[in-house]
């Protein structure tokens, strides 16, 4: 159980519990990590540093199984610079109206498997940051939240890379975003080899999003010259219901998104009177048996 706000102010650390530089760490059992965030939310973000509840860095062979994580003030679980990680049968809970209560934040890590878990948070269930590679997300139920995101790439003009991401057999329920890739103007690097397969959507507001128009970078000349390259992204067997008419948004930069593939995608709205639609720019790829029609992708039989 986390300390009170008053007790934490005297420490002002970034993490509540952290494991650093450990090989073969196993955390297994029916235990619970309680961030006690209800006593923090009113004033902590302005008067103290909200901590990540559970932080792993430079750990190899990490195994986390059958644990419960509730009411973190910030991230519930962060994984940084780790290799060979298996997380299974984990349950994460936080109120949906509290911002920044992420489920998993993963960065600079390789060979990570998150499987058979339930994530109910106020922000993204799973966020993948720079340096994430060979990440498998299987059998995860997510929502309410902001979905599963590849995000914050290229901030401050940085070189960022994410590759070999597989998300399969997952359910997104009541999420604002579903499957999102978000990059910042002005950065450089790439996102490549991403596969979303067998995804069920239940009242998801924005099911499929690639957004490369976000900008926090002041140098407009570099914004024009640079950009994160998004390529080789496949959406296959994506089915379900959206609360919004705009169900597919592919808003790519001038560097263009390439080889974006949609196969057997069927998304309808929760209102029978509304027709689903897609928006896209600067995209190359193909679409097969896809609803809504994504006009910028060439049709293939």
Secondary structure as GFF3:
##gff-version 3
##sequence-region A 1 301
A	DSSP	alpha_helix	5	9	.	.	.	ID=ss1
A	DSSP	beta_strand	15	20	.	.	.	ID=ss2
A	DSSP	beta_strand	26	28	.	.	.	ID=ss3
A	DSSP	beta_strand	32	34	.	.	.	ID=ss4
A	DSSP	three_ten_helix	37	39	.	.	.	ID=ss5
A	DSSP	alpha_helix	44	47	.	.	.	ID=ss6
A	DSSP	beta_strand	52	57	.	.	.	ID=ss7
A	DSSP	beta_strand	63	65	.	.	.	ID=ss8
A	DSSP	beta_strand	68	70	.	.	.	ID=ss9
A	DSSP	beta_strand	77	80	.	.	.	ID=ss10
A	DSSP	beta_strand	83	88	.	.	.	ID=ss11
A	DSSP	beta_strand	91	93	.	.	.	ID=ss12
A	DSSP	beta_strand	104	107	.	.	.	ID=ss13
A	DSSP	beta_strand	110	115	.	.	.	ID=ss14
A	DSSP	beta_strand	118	120	.	.	.	ID=ss15
A	DSSP	beta_strand	126	128	.	.	.	ID=ss16
A	DSSP	beta_strand	133	138	.	.	.	ID=ss17
A	DSSP	beta_strand	141	142	.	.	.	ID=ss18
A	DSSP	beta_strand	148	153	.	.	.	ID=ss19
A	DSSP	three_ten_helix	155	157	.	.	.	ID=ss20
A	DSSP	beta_strand	159	173	.	.	.	ID=ss21
A	DSSP	beta_strand	177	184	.	.	.	ID=ss22
A	DSSP	beta_strand	188	204	.	.	.	ID=ss23
A	DSSP	beta_strand	206	214	.	.	.	ID=ss24
A	DSSP	alpha_helix	220	225	.	.	.	ID=ss25
A	DSSP	beta_strand	228	242	.	.	.	ID=ss26
A	DSSP	beta_strand	246	251	.	.	.	ID=ss27
A	DSSP	beta_strand	257	269	.	.	.	ID=ss28
A	DSSP	beta_strand	277	281	.	.	.	ID=ss29
A	DSSP	beta_strand	283	291	.	.	.	ID=ss30
A	DSSP	beta_strand	298	299	.	.	.	ID=ss31
###
